[in-house]
């Protein structure tokens, strides 16, 4: 996020299960700065992103870009990319 003081980007690391805290973190950041835009970095376990995380990433208009770090590029990355990039249902 950007603190608005000097234009320098701010970084926040949260050590927790993403499906437990992601929606609250997005809400907290947007409450702090209504015009904020974010970059999300995800590094899921081999089985891929939790369905709640995918839902939050898709619904957060403030997230402009997602960096997906994968140890399973032919499995969970392919599945998750399809879920993240498909048209709304």
Biopython code that builds the backbone (N, CA, C, O; Angstrom):
import numpy as np
from Bio.PDB.StructureBuilder import StructureBuilder

atoms = [
    (1, "UNK", "N", (0.841, -1.183, 0.000)),
    (1, "UNK", "CA", (0.000, 0.000, 0.000)),
    (1, "UNK", "C", (0.880, 1.238, 0.000)),
    (1, "UNK", "O", (2.094, 1.141, 0.180)),
    (2, "UNK", "N", (0.279, 2.386, -0.199)),
    (2, "UNK", "CA", (1.006, 3.644, -0.214)),
    (2, "UNK", "C", (0.481, 4.493, 0.928)),
    (2, "UNK", "O", (-0.728, 4.675, 1.070)),
    (3, "UNK", "N", (1.397, 5.015, 1.745)),
    (3, "UNK", "CA", (0.938, 5.756, 2.920)),
    (3, "UNK", "C", (0.486, 7.170, 2.602)),
    (3, "UNK", "O", (-0.060, 7.846, 3.475)),
    (4, "UNK", "N", (0.698, 7.640, 1.366)),
    (4, "UNK", "CA", (0.203, 8.938, 0.959)),
    (4, "UNK", "C", (1.087, 10.101, 1.377)),
    (4, "UNK", "O", (0.853, 11.229, 0.943)),
    (5, "UNK", "N", (2.093, 9.862, 2.205)),
    (5, "UNK", "CA", (2.945, 10.953, 2.663)),
    (5, "UNK", "C", (3.986, 11.348, 1.638)),
    (5, "UNK", "O", (4.116, 12.530, 1.320)),
    (6, "UNK", "N", (4.728, 10.390, 1.114)),
    (6, "UNK", "CA", (5.797, 10.723, 0.188)),
    (6, "UNK", "C", (5.735, 9.921, -1.101)),
    (6, "UNK", "O", (6.666, 9.980, -1.904)),
    (7, "UNK", "N", (4.675, 9.184, -1.314)),
    (7, "UNK", "CA", (4.530, 8.416, -2.539)),
    (7, "UNK", "C", (5.298, 7.113, -2.554)),
    (7, "UNK", "O", (5.222, 6.369, -3.532)),
    (8, "UNK", "N", (6.033, 6.816, -1.504)),
    (8, "UNK", "CA", (6.795, 5.582, -1.453)),
    (8, "UNK", "C", (5.889, 4.411, -1.099)),
    (8, "UNK", "O", (5.081, 4.514, -0.176)),
    (9, "UNK", "N", (6.013, 3.302, -1.817)),
    (9, "UNK", "CA", (5.183, 2.140, -1.493)),
    (9, "UNK", "C", (5.529, 1.578, -0.120)),
    (9, "UNK", "O", (6.678, 1.627, 0.321)),
    (10, "UNK", "N", (4.527, 1.053, 0.531)),
    (10, "UNK", "CA", (4.695, 0.424, 1.834)),
    (10, "UNK", "C", (4.458, -1.066, 1.679)),
    (10, "UNK", "O", (3.667, -1.491, 0.837)),
    (11, "UNK", "N", (5.142, -1.857, 2.489)),
    (11, "UNK", "CA", (5.004, -3.307, 2.435)),
    (11, "UNK", "C", (4.540, -3.816, 3.778)),
    (11, "UNK", "O", (4.958, -3.322, 4.825)),
    (12, "UNK", "N", (3.668, -4.811, 3.738)),
    (12, "UNK", "CA", (3.187, -5.434, 4.968)),
    (12, "UNK", "C", (3.224, -6.944, 4.765)),
    (12, "UNK", "O", (2.695, -7.462, 3.782)),
    (13, "UNK", "N", (3.850, -7.639, 5.700)),
    (13, "UNK", "CA", (3.901, -9.099, 5.679)),
    (13, "UNK", "C", (3.014, -9.613, 6.797)),
    (13, "UNK", "O", (3.066, -9.122, 7.925)),
    (14, "UNK", "N", (2.201, -10.605, 6.474)),
    (14, "UNK", "CA", (1.302, -11.193, 7.464)),
    (14, "UNK", "C", (1.590, -12.685, 7.516)),
    (14, "UNK", "O", (1.435, -13.388, 6.517)),
    (15, "UNK", "N", (2.009, -13.169, 8.678)),
    (15, "UNK", "CA", (2.309, -14.590, 8.859)),
    (15, "UNK", "C", (1.062, -15.273, 9.406)),
    (15, "UNK", "O", (0.823, -15.285, 10.613)),
    (16, "UNK", "N", (0.278, -15.837, 8.507)),
    (16, "UNK", "CA", (-0.954, -16.509, 8.901)),
    (16, "UNK", "C", (-1.479, -17.274, 7.697)),
    (16, "UNK", "O", (-0.956, -17.136, 6.591)),
    (17, "UNK", "N", (-2.496, -18.066, 7.909)),
    (17, "UNK", "CA", (-3.146, -18.747, 6.791)),
    (17, "UNK", "C", (-3.942, -17.700, 6.009)),
    (17, "UNK", "O", (-4.796, -17.011, 6.568)),
    (18, "UNK", "N", (-3.656, -17.591, 4.723)),
    (18, "UNK", "CA", (-4.280, -16.550, 3.898)),
    (18, "UNK", "C", (-5.798, -16.615, 3.931)),
    (18, "UNK", "O", (-6.464, -15.581, 3.965)),
    (19, "UNK", "N", (-6.351, -17.828, 3.921)),
    (19, "UNK", "CA", (-7.809, -17.948, 3.909)),
    (19, "UNK", "C", (-8.438, -17.434, 5.195)),
    (19, "UNK", "O", (-9.635, -17.147, 5.233)),
    (20, "UNK", "N", (-7.624, -17.314, 6.262)),
    (20, "UNK", "CA", (-8.136, -16.825, 7.548)),
    (20, "UNK", "C", (-8.070, -15.311, 7.682)),
    (20, "UNK", "O", (-8.856, -14.728, 8.429)),
    (21, "UNK", "N", (-7.146, -14.659, 6.972)),
    (21, "UNK", "CA", (-6.926, -13.230, 7.206)),
    (21, "UNK", "C", (-7.031, -12.338, 5.968)),
    (21, "UNK", "O", (-7.052, -11.114, 6.098)),
    (22, "UNK", "N", (-7.095, -12.914, 4.796)),
    (22, "UNK", "CA", (-7.003, -12.099, 3.583)),
    (22, "UNK", "C", (-8.121, -11.070, 3.452)),
    (22, "UNK", "O", (-7.852, -9.904, 3.166)),
    (23, "UNK", "N", (-9.351, -11.476, 3.654)),
    (23, "UNK", "CA", (-10.441, -10.509, 3.487)),
    (23, "UNK", "C", (-10.335, -9.375, 4.499)),
    (23, "UNK", "O", (-10.620, -8.228, 4.157)),
    (24, "UNK", "N", (-9.932, -9.663, 5.743)),
    (24, "UNK", "CA", (-9.768, -8.620, 6.757)),
    (24, "UNK", "C", (-8.609, -7.682, 6.397)),
    (24, "UNK", "O", (-8.707, -6.473, 6.606)),
    (25, "UNK", "N", (-7.528, -8.225, 5.864)),
    (25, "UNK", "CA", (-6.383, -7.389, 5.474)),
    (25, "UNK", "C", (-6.753, -6.461, 4.326)),
    (25, "UNK", "O", (-6.403, -5.281, 4.345)),
    (26, "UNK", "N", (-7.455, -6.980, 3.333)),
    (26, "UNK", "CA", (-7.882, -6.132, 2.214)),
    (26, "UNK", "C", (-8.795, -5.024, 2.723)),
    (26, "UNK", "O", (-8.655, -3.867, 2.326)),
    (27, "UNK", "N", (-9.726, -5.376, 3.598)),
    (27, "UNK", "CA", (-10.632, -4.381, 4.176)),
    (27, "UNK", "C", (-9.864, -3.328, 4.968)),
    (27, "UNK", "O", (-10.147, -2.136, 4.848)),
    (28, "UNK", "N", (-8.897, -3.755, 5.776)),
    (28, "UNK", "CA", (-8.101, -2.826, 6.581)),
    (28, "UNK", "C", (-7.329, -1.862, 5.687)),
    (28, "UNK", "O", (-7.291, -0.659, 5.946)),
    (29, "UNK", "N", (-6.721, -2.391, 4.643)),
    (29, "UNK", "CA", (-5.925, -1.539, 3.751)),
    (29, "UNK", "C", (-6.793, -0.560, 2.982)),
    (29, "UNK", "O", (-6.403, 0.594, 2.802)),
    (30, "UNK", "N", (-7.951, -0.988, 2.530)),
    (30, "UNK", "CA", (-8.820, -0.068, 1.792)),
    (30, "UNK", "C", (-9.462, 0.953, 2.715)),
    (30, "UNK", "O", (-9.748, 2.071, 2.288)),
    (31, "UNK", "N", (-9.693, 0.595, 3.968)),
    (31, "UNK", "CA", (-10.207, 1.583, 4.925)),
    (31, "UNK", "C", (-9.168, 2.659, 5.197)),
    (31, "UNK", "O", (-9.513, 3.826, 5.382)),
    (32, "UNK", "N", (-7.891, 2.270, 5.221)),
    (32, "UNK", "CA", (-6.802, 3.225, 5.456)),
    (32, "UNK", "C", (-6.604, 4.170, 4.280)),
    (32, "UNK", "O", (-6.201, 5.318, 4.472)),
    (33, "UNK", "N", (-6.881, 3.704, 3.067)),
    (33, "UNK", "CA", (-6.630, 4.507, 1.873)),
    (33, "UNK", "C", (-7.593, 4.047, 0.778)),
    (33, "UNK", "O", (-7.362, 3.024, 0.135)),
    (34, "UNK", "N", (-8.658, 4.795, 0.571)),
    (34, "UNK", "CA", (-9.713, 4.406, -0.373)),
    (34, "UNK", "C", (-9.225, 4.263, -1.814)),
    (34, "UNK", "O", (-9.818, 3.510, -2.586)),
    (35, "UNK", "N", (-8.156, 4.970, -2.193)),
    (35, "UNK", "CA", (-7.671, 4.894, -3.565)),
    (35, "UNK", "C", (-6.462, 3.971, -3.696)),
    (35, "UNK", "O", (-5.787, 3.990, -4.725)),
    (36, "UNK", "N", (-6.181, 3.172, -2.683)),
    (36, "UNK", "CA", (-5.010, 2.298, -2.693)),
    (36, "UNK", "C", (-5.116, 1.231, -3.780)),
    (36, "UNK", "O", (-6.203, 0.746, -4.092)),
    (37, "UNK", "N", (-3.982, 0.883, -4.341)),
    (37, "UNK", "CA", (-3.865, -0.215, -5.297)),
    (37, "UNK", "C", (-2.763, -1.127, -4.783)),
    (37, "UNK", "O", (-1.764, -0.660, -4.236)),
    (38, "UNK", "N", (-2.951, -2.449, -4.962)),
    (38, "UNK", "CA", (-2.048, -3.406, -4.354)),
    (38, "UNK", "C", (-1.486, -4.396, -5.354)),
    (38, "UNK", "O", (-2.046, -4.638, -6.423)),
    (39, "UNK", "N", (-0.350, -4.959, -4.958)),
    (39, "UNK", "CA", (0.261, -6.099, -5.610)),
    (39, "UNK", "C", (0.163, -7.231, -4.600)),
    (39, "UNK", "O", (0.588, -7.074, -3.456)),
    (40, "UNK", "N", (-0.387, -8.365, -5.001)),
    (40, "UNK", "CA", (-0.488, -9.523, -4.111)),
    (40, "UNK", "C", (0.550, -10.553, -4.525)),
    (40, "UNK", "O", (0.663, -10.885, -5.705)),
    (41, "UNK", "N", (1.303, -11.056, -3.565)),
    (41, "UNK", "CA", (2.265, -12.125, -3.806)),
    (41, "UNK", "C", (1.756, -13.354, -3.070)),
    (41, "UNK", "O", (1.561, -13.318, -1.856)),
    (42, "UNK", "N", (1.541, -14.444, -3.803)),
    (42, "UNK", "CA", (1.075, -15.682, -3.194)),
    (42, "UNK", "C", (2.102, -16.780, -3.446)),
    (42, "UNK", "O", (2.682, -16.870, -4.529)),
    (43, "UNK", "N", (2.314, -17.599, -2.448)),
    (43, "UNK", "CA", (3.256, -18.716, -2.512)),
    (43, "UNK", "C", (2.578, -19.907, -1.843)),
    (43, "UNK", "O", (2.914, -20.274, -0.717)),
    (44, "UNK", "N", (1.610, -20.512, -2.556)),
    (44, "UNK", "CA", (0.806, -21.560, -1.929)),
    (44, "UNK", "C", (1.571, -22.878, -1.779)),
    (44, "UNK", "O", (2.609, -23.095, -2.404)),
    (45, "UNK", "N", (1.027, -23.735, -0.942)),
    (45, "UNK", "CA", (1.539, -25.100, -0.817)),
    (45, "UNK", "C", (1.316, -25.831, -2.139)),
    (45, "UNK", "O", (0.643, -25.316, -3.032)),
    (46, "UNK", "N", (1.868, -27.003, -2.258)),
    (46, "UNK", "CA", (1.794, -27.772, -3.502)),
    (46, "UNK", "C", (0.366, -27.955, -4.018)),
    (46, "UNK", "O", (0.152, -28.015, -5.229)),
    (47, "UNK", "N", (-0.600, -28.042, -3.124)),
    (47, "UNK", "CA", (-1.991, -28.247, -3.570)),
    (47, "UNK", "C", (-2.648, -26.982, -4.108)),
    (47, "UNK", "O", (-3.765, -27.049, -4.620)),
    (48, "UNK", "N", (-1.987, -25.827, -4.006)),
    (48, "UNK", "CA", (-2.512, -24.601, -4.603)),
    (48, "UNK", "C", (-3.273, -23.731, -3.624)),
    (48, "UNK", "O", (-3.307, -23.996, -2.423)),
    (49, "UNK", "N", (-3.879, -22.691, -4.160)),
    (49, "UNK", "CA", (-4.590, -21.718, -3.346)),
    (49, "UNK", "C", (-5.910, -22.277, -2.815)),
    (49, "UNK", "O", (-6.604, -23.037, -3.491)),
    (50, "UNK", "N", (-6.227, -21.887, -1.613)),
    (50, "UNK", "CA", (-7.510, -22.227, -0.999)),
    (50, "UNK", "C", (-8.608, -21.498, -1.777)),
    (50, "UNK", "O", (-8.386, -20.391, -2.269)),
    (51, "UNK", "N", (-9.779, -22.103, -1.892)),
    (51, "UNK", "CA", (-10.876, -21.491, -2.663)),
    (51, "UNK", "C", (-11.265, -20.114, -2.127)),
    (51, "UNK", "O", (-11.669, -19.246, -2.900)),
    (52, "UNK", "N", (-11.150, -19.904, -0.826)),
    (52, "UNK", "CA", (-11.470, -18.592, -0.232)),
    (52, "UNK", "C", (-10.463, -17.531, -0.678)),
    (52, "UNK", "O", (-10.833, -16.378, -0.898)),
    (53, "UNK", "N", (-9.199, -17.915, -0.810)),
    (53, "UNK", "CA", (-8.164, -16.985, -1.274)),
    (53, "UNK", "C", (-8.431, -16.609, -2.729)),
    (53, "UNK", "O", (-8.340, -15.437, -3.095)),
    (54, "UNK", "N", (-8.756, -17.588, -3.551)),
    (54, "UNK", "CA", (-9.080, -17.304, -4.956)),
    (54, "UNK", "C", (-10.265, -16.349, -5.029)),
    (54, "UNK", "O", (-10.240, -15.396, -5.808)),
    (55, "UNK", "N", (-11.284, -16.587, -4.242)),
    (55, "UNK", "CA", (-12.470, -15.706, -4.231)),
    (55, "UNK", "C", (-12.071, -14.282, -3.827)),
    (55, "UNK", "O", (-12.497, -13.319, -4.463)),
    (56, "UNK", "N", (-11.258, -14.143, -2.776)),
    (56, "UNK", "CA", (-10.831, -12.813, -2.330)),
    (56, "UNK", "C", (-9.969, -12.120, -3.370)),
    (56, "UNK", "O", (-10.128, -10.919, -3.593)),
    (57, "UNK", "N", (-9.064, -12.838, -4.010)),
    (57, "UNK", "CA", (-8.227, -12.234, -5.052)),
    (57, "UNK", "C", (-9.079, -11.767, -6.232)),
    (57, "UNK", "O", (-8.850, -10.686, -6.775)),
    (58, "UNK", "N", (-10.040, -12.563, -6.620)),
    (58, "UNK", "CA", (-10.905, -12.187, -7.754)),
    (58, "UNK", "C", (-11.804, -11.002, -7.426)),
    (58, "UNK", "O", (-12.101, -10.193, -8.305)),
    (59, "UNK", "N", (-12.237, -10.889, -6.187)),
    (59, "UNK", "CA", (-13.188, -9.838, -5.809)),
    (59, "UNK", "C", (-12.536, -8.528, -5.392)),
    (59, "UNK", "O", (-13.221, -7.510, -5.290)),
    (60, "UNK", "N", (-11.244, -8.529, -5.152)),
    (60, "UNK", "CA", (-10.555, -7.319, -4.676)),
    (60, "UNK", "C", (-10.138, -6.465, -5.872)),
    (60, "UNK", "O", (-9.112, -6.727, -6.499)),
    (61, "UNK", "N", (-10.925, -5.462, -6.179)),
    (61, "UNK", "CA", (-10.616, -4.561, -7.300)),
    (61, "UNK", "C", (-9.325, -3.776, -7.059)),
    (61, "UNK", "O", (-8.702, -3.291, -8.004)),
    (62, "UNK", "N", (-8.930, -3.654, -5.798)),
    (62, "UNK", "CA", (-7.725, -2.890, -5.455)),
    (62, "UNK", "C", (-6.443, -3.625, -5.860)),
    (62, "UNK", "O", (-5.389, -3.004, -5.994)),
    (63, "UNK", "N", (-6.529, -4.932, -6.055)),
    (63, "UNK", "CA", (-5.343, -5.705, -6.439)),
    (63, "UNK", "C", (-5.143, -5.570, -7.940)),
    (63, "UNK", "O", (-5.961, -6.037, -8.733)),
    (64, "UNK", "N", (-4.043, -4.924, -8.319)),
    (64, "UNK", "CA", (-3.765, -4.683, -9.729)),
    (64, "UNK", "C", (-2.968, -5.809, -10.366)),
    (64, "UNK", "O", (-3.064, -6.039, -11.571)),
    (65, "UNK", "N", (-2.183, -6.509, -9.561)),
    (65, "UNK", "CA", (-1.313, -7.542, -10.104)),
    (65, "UNK", "C", (-1.131, -8.634, -9.063)),
    (65, "UNK", "O", (-1.102, -8.364, -7.862)),
    (66, "UNK", "N", (-1.007, -9.874, -9.534)),
    (66, "UNK", "CA", (-0.756, -11.011, -8.658)),
    (66, "UNK", "C", (0.543, -11.671, -9.103)),
    (66, "UNK", "O", (0.720, -11.978, -10.282)),
    (67, "UNK", "N", (1.443, -11.886, -8.160)),
    (67, "UNK", "CA", (2.657, -12.658, -8.409)),
    (67, "UNK", "C", (2.430, -14.017, -7.756)),
    (67, "UNK", "O", (2.226, -14.102, -6.545)),
    (68, "UNK", "N", (2.467, -15.077, -8.555)),
    (68, "UNK", "CA", (2.188, -16.431, -8.080)),
    (68, "UNK", "C", (3.487, -17.220, -8.119)),
    (68, "UNK", "O", (4.024, -17.475, -9.197)),
    (69, "UNK", "N", (3.997, -17.607, -6.958)),
    (69, "UNK", "CA", (5.211, -18.413, -6.847)),
    (69, "UNK", "C", (4.754, -19.862, -6.735)),
    (69, "UNK", "O", (3.970, -20.198, -5.848)),
    (70, "UNK", "N", (5.239, -20.726, -7.633)),
    (70, "UNK", "CA", (4.718, -22.094, -7.657)),
    (70, "UNK", "C", (5.818, -23.138, -7.670)),
    (70, "UNK", "O", (6.802, -23.023, -8.400)),
    (71, "UNK", "N", (5.629, -24.164, -6.841)),
    (71, "UNK", "CA", (6.495, -25.345, -6.885)),
    (71, "UNK", "C", (5.809, -26.455, -7.681)),
    (71, "UNK", "O", (6.354, -27.552, -7.810)),
    (72, "UNK", "N", (4.623, -26.179, -8.214)),
    (72, "UNK", "CA", (3.853, -27.164, -8.965)),
    (72, "UNK", "C", (3.257, -26.502, -10.216)),
    (72, "UNK", "O", (2.038, -26.384, -10.338)),
    (73, "UNK", "N", (4.130, -26.069, -11.148)),
    (73, "UNK", "CA", (3.646, -25.284, -12.284)),
    (73, "UNK", "C", (2.754, -26.047, -13.267)),
    (73, "UNK", "O", (1.988, -25.423, -14.001)),
    (74, "UNK", "N", (2.835, -27.364, -13.297)),
    (74, "UNK", "CA", (1.990, -28.110, -14.229)),
    (74, "UNK", "C", (0.733, -28.636, -13.552)),
    (74, "UNK", "O", (-0.099, -29.269, -14.203)),
    (75, "UNK", "N", (0.585, -28.386, -12.265)),
    (75, "UNK", "CA", (-0.586, -28.860, -11.535)),
    (75, "UNK", "C", (-1.397, -27.717, -10.978)),
    (75, "UNK", "O", (-2.275, -27.177, -11.651)),
    (76, "UNK", "N", (-1.101, -27.346, -9.739)),
    (76, "UNK", "CA", (-1.922, -26.343, -9.054)),
    (76, "UNK", "C", (-1.836, -24.960, -9.704)),
    (76, "UNK", "O", (-2.823, -24.225, -9.695)),
    (77, "UNK", "N", (-0.690, -24.589, -10.263)),
    (77, "UNK", "CA", (-0.595, -23.278, -10.924)),
    (77, "UNK", "C", (-1.553, -23.212, -12.110)),
    (77, "UNK", "O", (-2.253, -22.215, -12.291)),
    (78, "UNK", "N", (-1.585, -24.266, -12.913)),
    (78, "UNK", "CA", (-2.480, -24.280, -14.076)),
    (78, "UNK", "C", (-3.929, -24.164, -13.611)),
    (78, "UNK", "O", (-4.701, -23.377, -14.159)),
    (79, "UNK", "N", (-4.297, -24.950, -12.598)),
    (79, "UNK", "CA", (-5.679, -24.905, -12.085)),
    (79, "UNK", "C", (-6.002, -23.525, -11.535)),
    (79, "UNK", "O", (-7.028, -22.941, -11.885)),
    (80, "UNK", "N", (-5.120, -22.991, -10.661)),
    (80, "UNK", "CA", (-5.385, -21.703, -10.022)),
    (80, "UNK", "C", (-5.413, -20.562, -11.030)),
    (80, "UNK", "O", (-6.240, -19.658, -10.915)),
    (81, "UNK", "N", (-4.521, -20.591, -12.017)),
    (81, "UNK", "CA", (-4.508, -19.540, -13.049)),
    (81, "UNK", "C", (-5.834, -19.530, -13.800)),
    (81, "UNK", "O", (-6.384, -18.470, -14.098)),
    (82, "UNK", "N", (-6.333, -20.712, -14.100)),
    (82, "UNK", "CA", (-7.631, -20.794, -14.781)),
    (82, "UNK", "C", (-8.743, -20.208, -13.927)),
    (82, "UNK", "O", (-9.612, -19.499, -14.435)),
    (83, "UNK", "N", (-8.720, -20.504, -12.628)),
    (83, "UNK", "CA", (-9.751, -19.978, -11.720)),
    (83, "UNK", "C", (-9.614, -18.474, -11.513)),
    (83, "UNK", "O", (-10.616, -17.770, -11.386)),
    (84, "UNK", "N", (-8.381, -17.980, -11.478)),
    (84, "UNK", "CA", (-8.157, -16.547, -11.271)),
    (84, "UNK", "C", (-8.480, -15.731, -12.517)),
    (84, "UNK", "O", (-8.899, -14.579, -12.408)),
    (85, "UNK", "N", (-8.293, -16.302, -13.679)),
    (85, "UNK", "CA", (-8.410, -15.540, -14.932)),
    (85, "UNK", "C", (-9.692, -15.779, -15.713)),
    (85, "UNK", "O", (-9.939, -15.102, -16.711)),
    (86, "UNK", "N", (-10.509, -16.726, -15.281)),
    (86, "UNK", "CA", (-11.720, -17.029, -16.051)),
    (86, "UNK", "C", (-12.730, -15.882, -15.925)),
    (86, "UNK", "O", (-12.684, -15.104, -14.973)),
    (87, "UNK", "N", (-13.629, -15.790, -16.886)),
    (87, "UNK", "CA", (-14.664, -14.753, -16.799)),
    (87, "UNK", "C", (-15.537, -14.961, -15.567)),
    (87, "UNK", "O", (-15.681, -16.092, -15.103)),
    (88, "UNK", "N", (-16.114, -13.906, -15.034)),
    (88, "UNK", "CA", (-17.010, -14.044, -13.886)),
    (88, "UNK", "C", (-18.175, -14.969, -14.214)),
    (88, "UNK", "O", (-18.659, -15.021, -15.344)),
    (89, "UNK", "N", (-18.612, -15.703, -13.180)),
    (89, "UNK", "CA", (-19.740, -16.610, -13.395)),
    (89, "UNK", "C", (-20.988, -16.072, -12.750)),
    (89, "UNK", "O", (-22.043, -16.702, -12.826)),
]
sb = StructureBuilder()
sb.init_structure("model")
sb.init_model(0)
sb.init_chain("A")
sb.init_seg("    ")
for serial, (resi, resn, name, xyz) in enumerate(atoms, 1):
    if name == "N":
        sb.init_residue(resn, " ", resi, " ")
    sb.init_atom(name, np.array(xyz, "f"), 0.0, 1.0, " ", f" {name:<3s}", serial, name[0])
structure = sb.get_structure()
